[in-house]
Amino acid sequence: MAKLLQQLWTDERGQDIAEYAVMLAVILVIVVGTIRLIGSNANNVFSQVGSAIQ
């Protein structure tokens, strides 16, 4: 039993998966935030251009 616990404690394969999951979550938050920021700014620009044309 002690050998099994020691093997589980020193095994780092699961740690890699957790690190990748955290990196993916951070990247997704940045991408979604950027898209929302650009989307609202682009909407304002198109509205101003449309108003200027009329």
JONOR-V21694 format. One record per pair of residues at least 24 apart in sequence whose C-alpha atoms are under 8 Angstrom apart, sorted by the first residue. I is the first residue (numbers start at 1). J is the second residue. Records with the same first field share a line. If there is no record, write none. Layout:
BEGIN
I = J + J
END
This chain:
BEGIN
none
END
